[in-house]
Amino acid sequence: MAQNLNPPIRVIFLSNGGIFPDILLRDLLVITNLEIVGIILSNRVFYKKCNFISGAFQFFTFCGVFYTVYIWLITTFAEFLGIFTKTGSLNFLARKYHIPLLKTRDVNSALAIDFIRNLKPDLLLSAHFDQLLRPPLCDGQEFAAVNIHPSKIPEYKGLEPVIYALLNQESHVSVTLHRTSTTFDSGNIIDTAAIKHLPNESVFAITRRLMHSASSIFKSSIPNILDRHSGTPQSDSGSYNSWPNPQSIRRLYKMNIPLIRISELALFFK
């Protein structure tokens, strides 16, 4: 039997941590021609200049109590709880698989760039990551770099695109694999997939399903993912959305679409 002599693609995974990136990374870890050689975990809160307290306060002021609690549950709380439940945590996966991990508020700092270069990656893969990659980190520089965006682009660029798609009563919600560029969500589109929004399905539940779809399109794109010229350029149309405000969250609940159900969170951590 002929052996595959191609070495695995060396990948550094960049994320904010929590439940959704944990789902994606677990799917990636079982792909035989990938090697996760490092994890970069963003510990930025709102803006780079903010510390944890000031950032959390500004986030709460802008987004309101319901969305702030939701984000805290699926990120900070999930990472903490993952120590005991062994799920929902990139910190846990890094320890379990002996993957070097860097926590940083600035992925473009000299410390972070040295961390990345020392690991000699072929590819940077970001998902639910709140920092913009700048040269030499963005795609087409020293290594390939791609991002998983939980919606269709260019129509739904920016933050929490699932929420904005549901507010616009889209029947399907998409996930897009695209190359990174010097601006958010603007690189060539490699692949996309769409799933149907089920009646009364929460934002949490549909985003969980999107992460499994994301791993599928990433896996199917592996043969061409290091070709930095592959993918389809985006049009100049579309919009960029910021964090949802309390009015947007109230509209969502009036449409009988909750952010999360406690039962969903409990089932995930069993």
Helices and strands as residue ranges (DSSP letters): E 9-15, H 19-29, E 34-42, H 52-63, H 65-72, I 73-77, H 78-85, H 90-96, E 101-104, H 110-119, E 123-127, E 144-149, E 157-158, H 161-167, E 172-179, E 189-196, H 203-221, G 222-224, E 240-241, H 246-254, H 262-268
